[in-house]
């Protein structure tokens, strides 16, 4: 074969390869095939979301109401939403996707529909021709399943899957699980926080029942309860302990907020007696030891003002770590429960050390959930010193990681014998039961001696871990710490009441950076064309360069042989 024939064959091969590459690229684009190259596949539909959506037996209609002239910062989230929904629809036949371009004419035509769905445009500031203007923008999604509807703004990429999953669960659940929040503290601190969760819309997946158990008030556990969260810094009556005991033994997970000691302290927010709460005796019976010790963490990231001197009648203060308010950092939070992976830090004020059984009894399984840093220690000699040390002070002795929360699962035995069951109280004897229990039905517990399979006990050694008053004060110093601590409670609650699928979705991390957040329709068209042609053109140029280099090499070899 002469040189011209070789050159012609090389050019034809390159052209054929380029045509094939263009055809494959166009085919993949028209078929909406995507390749997710993010490290954790955060822009692909997860198996958990596919599983949740796949449980639907009837049609689930999802309609996007989007303005055609979106601000640049909303273009990428819109594209992510469209891509993710199309991918999900390809895997779940019941899912039907539609998109509506909300032009002025379309808005007029759909006024009744928009009013029925409660969709209103948002006012957004947009920079146009070097001038800041305000524009009404539609950026909404509507989910419809049978006679139920869920409407939301299109989420950002990092929250898209989680919020879609929540919407699907709300649409498909027949009845929300019941979660009981039980508070026996005189200050009603936990009572206030549990009510706040509802006020801020954080309990949309479960029905909260807030029970005031202070002063020995009876605990009437609502029927069908899925989780009980108990804050008990003060002493419980025998009947209250029996109600909690039988709740756990019925297979309902119990989250216990309790300390190993109470404190004679100078902090105005704590005025409880110094009598140790007897709730610790209950959890000790189950196998979790609450030690009479005050936990301190000398690397606490919570910094509070400390007086360092006076000058001219003015107090001089600086921010210093507060060791008796330990802050559990992310690396010391268990990763076994997916929902907890999203929590950055957890505040554990005035915590006690907790310990799992050693050795672990047969049939039991336990795990540490929260531990301090390696700069933690414990103060074990009452009366405890609750004053914050001077700035720069260090732990007086050896330091170590101190566990402040654990989970134990197994065949628990009842704290009570049948003949020792405390007498109950009649709800009709209460002056106004509705003040304490948002339920009109009560069911007396049936005595169980051994726990049903799957019973779980979570013990957090800080009865003030979710104190509304403390979190309010902390939010003034470190708002992110306060919100992250509330997120820990919310995630823990959802894990045990709703299930693992949603919490696994919640734990997925999104590490995505967009080269350009917003492109116009014209720019998007050019980018599609460039994306379609760039690969084959690049390959063609590479082939030409490789062919030229090969010819140079062959000519050089030919000259050497000619000699």
C-alpha positions in Angstrom: 0.0 0.0 0.0 1.5 3.4 -1.0 1.6 6.4 1.2 -1.4 8.1 -0.4 -3.5 5.0 0.2 -2.3 4.8 3.8 -3.1 8.4 4.4 -6.6 8.0 2.9 -7.3 4.9 5.0 -6.2 6.8 8.2 -8.5 9.8 7.4 -11.5 7.6 6.6 -10.9 5.6 9.8 -10.8 8.8 11.9 -13.9 10.2 10.2 -15.9 7.0 10.7 -14.9 6.9 14.4 -15.9 10.6 14.7 -19.3 9.9 13.1 -19.8 6.9 15.4 -18.9 9.0 18.5 -21.3 11.8 17.5 -24.1 9.2 17.0 -23.5 7.6 20.3 -23.4 11.0 22.0 -26.7 12.1 20.4 -28.4 8.8 21.2 -27.4 9.0 24.9 -28.6 12.6 25.1 -32.0 11.8 23.5 -32.4 8.8 25.8 -31.6 11.0 28.9 -28.7 8.7 29.8 -26.4 10.3 32.4 -23.1 9.3 34.0 -22.7 10.5 37.6 -19.0 11.0 38.3 -19.4 12.5 41.8 -17.5 10.6 44.4 -20.6 9.4 46.3 -23.0 9.3 43.4 -24.9 12.2 45.0 -26.5 13.2 41.7 -28.0 9.8 41.0 -31.1 8.2 42.5 -30.2 6.2 45.5 -31.5 2.6 46.0 -33.3 3.9 49.2 -35.3 6.5 47.2 -36.0 4.0 44.5 -37.3 1.6 47.3 -39.5 4.3 48.9 -41.0 5.4 45.6 -41.3 1.7 44.4 -43.8 1.0 47.2 -46.4 3.1 45.6 -49.1 1.1 43.9 -51.1 4.0 42.3 -49.9 6.8 40.1 -47.7 9.4 41.6 -47.8 12.6 39.5 -45.0 15.2 39.9 -45.5 18.5 38.2 -42.8 21.2 38.0 -44.0 24.8 37.8 -41.0 26.8 36.7 -40.6 30.3 35.3 -38.8 30.2 31.9 -36.6 33.2 32.8 -35.1 31.9 36.1 -32.3 33.8 37.8 -28.9 32.2 37.1 -28.6 30.7 40.6 -31.7 28.6 40.1 -30.8 27.0 36.8 -28.5 24.3 38.2 -31.0 23.2 40.9 -33.8 23.1 38.2 -31.6 20.9 35.9 -30.7 18.6 38.8 -34.4 18.2 39.7 -35.4 17.4 36.1 -32.5 14.9 35.7 -33.2 13.1 39.0 -36.9 12.9 38.4 -36.5 11.5 34.9 -34.0 8.9 36.2 -36.4 8.0 39.1 -39.3 7.7 36.6 -37.3 5.3 34.4 -37.1 3.0 37.4 -40.5 3.5 39.0 -43.3 3.1 36.4 -45.9 4.6 38.7 -44.1 8.0 38.6 -45.3 10.5 36.0 -43.4 13.7 35.4 -44.7 16.9 33.8 -43.2 20.4 33.6 -45.1 23.6 33.1 -43.3 26.8 31.8 -45.0 29.5 33.9 -45.3 32.3 31.3 -47.8 35.1 31.9 -50.4 33.3 29.7 -49.9 30.0 31.5 -50.2 31.7 34.9 -53.6 33.3 33.9 -54.8 29.9 32.5 -53.9 28.1 35.7 -55.0 30.6 38.4 -57.6 28.2 39.9 -55.1 25.3 39.9 -52.4 27.4 41.5 -54.8 28.6 44.2 -55.9 25.1 44.9 -52.3 23.9 45.3 -51.3 27.0 47.3 -48.6 27.9 44.9 -47.5 31.6 44.8 -44.6 33.1 43.0 -41.5 34.2 45.0 -40.1 37.7 44.7 -36.4 37.4 43.8 -33.7 40.0 43.1 -32.1 39.6 39.7 -29.2 41.6 38.1 -30.2 42.6 34.6 -28.1 44.9 32.5 -26.1 46.1 35.6 -29.4 46.9 37.4 -30.9 45.1 40.3 -34.6 44.3 39.7 -37.3 42.3 41.5 -39.0 39.5 39.6 -41.8 37.1 40.4 -40.5 33.6 40.0 -42.2 30.2 40.0 -39.9 27.4 41.3 -42.2 24.8 42.7 -42.9 21.0 42.6 -46.3 19.5 43.3 -46.7 15.8 44.2 -50.2 14.2 43.8 -51.1 10.7 45.0 -54.8 9.7 45.1 -56.4 12.5 47.1 -53.2 13.8 48.8 -51.0 16.7 47.6 -47.6 17.9 48.6 -46.2 21.2 47.3 -42.6 22.5 47.9 -40.1 24.8 46.4 -37.6 22.9 44.2 -34.8 22.0 46.7 -31.1 22.6 46.2 -29.1 19.6 44.9 -27.8 18.6 48.4 -31.3 18.4 49.8 -33.2 17.2 46.8 -33.4 13.5 47.4 -34.1 13.9 51.1 -37.0 16.3 50.6 -38.5 14.2 47.8 -38.3 11.1 49.9 -40.1 12.9 52.8 -42.8 14.1 50.5 -43.4 10.6 49.1 -43.5 9.1 52.6 -46.0 11.7 53.8 -48.2 11.0 50.8 -48.2 7.2 51.1 -48.3 6.7 54.9 -51.8 5.7 56.2 -51.1 7.0 59.7 -48.2 8.8 61.2 -46.3 6.9 63.9 -46.8 8.3 67.4 -43.8 9.6 69.4 -44.2 10.3 73.1 -42.0 13.1 74.6 -42.1 12.6 78.4 -40.7 15.4 80.7 -40.6 15.3 84.5 -38.3 18.3 85.0 -39.9 21.2 87.1 -38.7 23.7 84.5 -40.5 22.0 81.6 -37.4 22.5 79.5 -37.8 19.4 77.4 -41.5 19.9 77.2 -40.9 23.3 75.6 -38.4 21.9 73.1 -40.7 19.1 72.0 -43.4 21.6 71.4 -41.0 23.7 69.4 -40.2 20.8 67.1 -43.8 20.7 66.2 -44.1 24.5 65.8 -41.2 24.6 63.4 -42.5 21.8 61.3 -39.9 19.2 62.2 -42.4 16.5 63.1 -44.3 16.2 59.8 -43.5 12.5 59.6 -44.8 11.5 63.1 -47.4 12.5 65.6 -45.9 14.0 68.7 -47.6 13.5 72.1 -46.1 15.7 74.8 -46.6 14.3 78.3 -45.9 16.4 81.4 -44.7 14.0 84.2 -43.5 16.6 86.6 -44.7 16.4 90.2 -45.5 12.8 89.9 -48.3 13.3 87.3 -49.3 9.9 85.8 -47.9 8.9 82.4 -50.7 7.7 80.1 -48.8 6.3 77.2 -50.8 6.8 74.0 -51.9 3.6 72.1 -49.7 2.6 69.2 -46.7 4.6 70.4 -43.6 3.9 68.2 -41.0 5.7 70.3 -40.7 7.2 73.8 -38.2 9.9 74.6 -37.9 10.5 78.4 -36.2 13.4 80.0 -36.0 12.7 83.8 -33.6 14.9 85.8 -35.9 14.6 88.8 -37.3 11.5 90.7 -40.0 9.4 89.1 -42.8 7.8 90.9 -42.9 4.0 91.0 -45.9 4.0 88.6 -44.1 6.3 86.2 -41.1 4.0 86.1 -43.5 1.0 85.6 -45.0 2.7 82.6 -41.6 3.3 81.0 -40.5 -0.2 81.9 -43.4 -1.8 80.2 -43.1 0.5 77.2 -39.6 -0.7 76.6 -40.5 -4.4 77.2 -43.4 -4.1 74.6 -40.7 -3.6 71.9 -41.0 0.2 71.7 -37.5 1.9 71.6 -36.9 4.2 74.6 -34.5 7.2 74.6 -33.6 8.0 78.1 -32.1 11.4 79.1 -30.8 10.9 82.6 -27.8 11.8 84.7 -25.8 9.8 87.2 -26.1 12.6 89.8 -28.0 15.7 90.4 -26.1 18.8 91.5 -26.2 21.4 94.2 -25.3 24.2 91.8 -25.2 27.9 91.4 -26.6 28.1 87.9 -30.0 29.9 88.1 -31.4 27.7 85.3 -31.1 24.6 87.5 -33.0 24.5 90.8 -33.7 20.8 91.2 -32.9 19.1 94.5 -29.6 17.3 94.9 -31.3 13.9 95.1 -30.0 11.6 92.4 -32.8 10.7 89.9 -34.1 7.1 90.4 -34.4 6.7 86.6 -30.8 5.8 86.6 -31.7 2.7 88.7 -34.0 1.6 85.9 -31.4 1.9 83.2 -28.8 0.3 85.4 -31.1 -2.7 85.8 -31.2 -3.0 82.0 -27.4 -3.0 81.8 -26.3 0.6 81.2 -24.3 2.0 84.1 -24.7 5.7 84.8 -21.7 6.7 86.9 -21.9 9.4 89.6 -19.4 11.7 87.8 -19.5 15.1 86.1 -18.0 14.9 82.6 -15.7 17.7 81.5 -14.1 18.1 78.1 -11.2 20.5 78.0 -11.4 20.8 74.2 -15.0 21.8 74.1 -15.7 23.9 71.1 -18.3 25.9 73.0 -16.8 29.1 74.2 -18.5 31.3 76.8 -17.4 34.7 78.2 -15.1 34.5 81.3 -14.1 37.4 83.4 -10.3 38.0 83.3 -10.1 41.2 85.1 -11.4 44.7 85.7 -10.3 48.1 84.4 -11.9 51.4 85.2 -14.9 49.8 86.7 -15.5 47.6 83.6 -15.4 43.9 83.6 -13.0 42.4 81.1 -14.0 39.1 79.6 -12.7 36.7 76.9 -14.2 33.6 75.3 -12.9 30.4 76.7 -13.8 26.7 76.4 -16.5 25.5 78.8 -15.5 22.0 79.9 -18.6 21.2 81.8 -20.7 21.7 78.7 -19.0 19.1 76.5 -19.5 19.3 72.8 -19.3 16.0 71.0 -17.7 16.5 67.6 -18.6 14.6 64.4 -15.7 12.1 64.6 -16.9 11.0 68.0 -20.5 10.4 66.9 -21.4 6.9 65.9 -21.7 6.3 62.1 -23.7 3.1 62.4 -27.0 4.9 62.4 -27.1 6.8 59.1 -29.1 9.8 60.4 -26.4 10.6 62.9 -23.7 11.0 60.2 -25.2 14.3 59.2 -24.9 15.8 62.7 -21.8 17.9 63.1 -21.8 18.5 66.9 -23.9 17.7 69.9 -24.1 19.6 73.1 -24.1 17.4 76.3 -24.3 19.9 79.3 -23.6 18.5 82.8 -23.2 15.0 81.4 -22.5 11.8 83.4 -20.4 9.0 82.1 -22.2 6.0 80.7 -20.9 2.5 80.3 -22.2 -0.7 78.5 -22.1 -4.1 80.2 -18.7 -5.7 80.2 -18.8 -8.5 79.2 -21.9 -8.1 77.1 -24.6 -10.6 78.1 -25.7 -13.3 75.6 -28.3 -12.0 73.1 -27.4 -8.3 73.7 -25.8 -5.9 71.4 -24.5 -2.4 72.4 -22.6 0.5 70.9 -21.2 3.9 72.0 -23.1 6.7 70.3 -21.3 9.8 71.7 -17.9 10.3 73.3 -15.9 13.4 74.3 -12.6 14.2 72.8 -9.4 12.8 74.2 -9.1 15.8 76.5 -12.1 14.7 78.6 -12.1 13.7 82.2 -14.6 13.2 85.1 -15.1 14.8 88.5 -16.2 12.1 90.8 -16.2 13.7 94.3 -19.4 15.6 95.3 -20.1 18.4 95.8 -19.3 19.0 92.1 -17.6 22.2 91.1 -19.8 23.6 88.3 -17.9 26.8 87.9 -16.1 27.3 84.6 -12.3 27.2 85.1 -10.3 30.3 84.4 -9.3 30.8 80.8 -6.4 28.6 79.8 -6.9 26.1 82.6 -6.2 22.5 81.9 -7.4 19.1 83.1 -5.8 18.3 86.5 -5.0 14.7 85.7 -5.1 12.1 83.0 -7.5 12.6 80.2 -9.4 10.1 78.0 -12.4 9.8 75.8 -15.5 9.6 78.0 -18.7 8.0 76.6 -21.8 10.1 77.2 -24.4 8.2 75.2 -24.9 4.5 74.3 -27.4 2.2 72.7 -28.3 -1.3 74.0 -30.5 -3.8 72.3 -31.5 -7.2 73.8 -34.0 -9.3 75.8 -34.4 -6.9 78.7 -36.0 -8.2 81.9 -38.7 -6.2 83.8 -37.6 -4.0 86.7 -40.8 -5.1 88.5 -42.2 -8.4 89.6 -45.8 -9.2 89.0 -46.6 -8.9 92.7 -44.8 -5.5 92.9 -46.7 -3.7 90.2 -47.4 -0.1 91.5 -51.1 0.9 91.5 -52.2 3.0 88.6 -54.2 6.2 88.6 -57.4 7.0 86.8 -57.2 9.7 84.2 -60.5 11.1 85.4 -59.0 12.1 88.6 -56.8 14.7 86.8 -58.1 18.2 86.8 -57.5 18.6 83.1 -55.8 15.7 81.3 -55.8 17.7 78.0 -53.1 20.0 79.5 -50.6 17.1 79.7 -51.6 14.6 77.1 -52.7 15.3 73.5 -54.7 12.1 73.4 -58.2 11.2 74.5 -57.6 7.5 74.7 -55.4 5.7 77.3 -54.4 2.1 77.5 -53.1 0.5 80.6 -49.9 -1.4 80.1 -50.1 -5.2 80.0 -47.4 -6.7 82.3 -44.5 -8.1 80.4 -41.6 -9.8 82.2 -39.2 -10.1 79.1 -38.8 -7.7 76.3 -40.1 -8.5 72.9 -37.5 -8.9 70.1 -35.9 -5.7 68.9 -36.3 -3.7 72.1 -33.8 -0.8 72.1 -32.6 1.5 74.8 -30.7 4.7 74.1 -29.2 6.3 77.2 -27.9 9.9 76.9 -26.1 10.8 80.2 -27.2 14.4 80.1 -30.8 15.1 81.3 -30.4 18.7 80.0 -29.1 17.7 76.6 -32.2 19.2 74.9 -33.1 21.8 77.5 -35.0 24.6 75.7 -33.6 27.2 78.0 -30.0 26.1 77.5 -30.3 25.8 73.8 -31.8 29.3 73.6 -28.8 30.7 75.5 -26.3 28.6 73.4 -27.9 29.9 70.2 -26.8 33.4 71.1 -23.2 32.1 71.4 -23.1 29.4 68.7 -26.3 29.1 66.6 -24.9 26.2 64.6 -24.3 24.2 67.7 -27.8 24.7 68.9 -29.4 23.8 65.6 -27.1 20.7 65.2 -28.1 19.5 68.7 -31.8 19.8 67.8 -31.0 18.0 64.5 -29.5 15.1 66.5 -32.8 14.7 68.4 -34.8 15.0 65.2 -32.7 12.4 63.4 -32.7 10.0 66.3 -36.4 10.3 66.5 -37.0 9.7 62.8 -34.6 6.8 62.8 -36.6 4.8 65.4 -40.1 5.9 64.3 -40.0 6.2 60.5 -37.3 3.8 59.5 -33.8 3.5 58.0 -34.5 4.3 54.4 -35.1 8.0 54.9 -32.2 8.4 57.4 -29.8 6.7 54.9 -30.8 9.2 52.3 -30.4 12.0 54.8 -26.8 10.8 55.5 -25.7 11.0 51.9 -23.2 13.8 51.4 -23.2 16.0 48.4 -19.8 17.2 47.3 -20.6 19.0 44.1 -19.2 22.2 42.7 -20.7 23.7 39.6 -18.3 25.4 37.2 -21.0 28.0 36.4 -24.2 28.1 38.4 -26.4 29.7 35.8 -26.6 29.7 32.0 -29.1 31.3 29.7 -31.1 29.1 27.3 -28.8 30.2 24.4 -25.7 29.3 26.4 -27.2 26.0 27.4 -27.8 25.2 23.7 -24.3 26.1 22.8 -23.0 24.0 25.7 -25.0 21.0 24.5 -23.6 21.4 21.0 -20.1 21.7 22.3 -20.6 18.7 24.6 -21.8 16.7 21.6 -19.0 17.6 19.3 -16.1 18.2 21.7 -15.3 14.5 22.3 -15.3 13.3 18.6 -13.4 16.5 17.4 -10.8 16.0 20.1 -10.5 12.3 19.2 -10.1 13.3 15.5 -7.4 15.8 16.3 -5.6 13.2 18.4 -5.8 10.7 15.6 -4.4 13.1 13.1 -1.5 14.0 15.5 -0.9 10.3 16.2 -0.9 9.5 12.4 1.5 12.4 11.7 3.9 11.2 14.4 3.7 7.6 13.1 4.5 8.7 9.6 7.6 10.7 10.9 8.7 7.6 12.7 8.3 5.4 9.7 10.2 7.8 7.5 13.0 7.9 10.0 13.2 4.1 10.1 13.1 3.9 6.3 16.1 6.2 6.1 18.0 4.1 8.6 17.3 0.9 6.6 18.3 2.7 3.3 21.8 3.3 4.7 
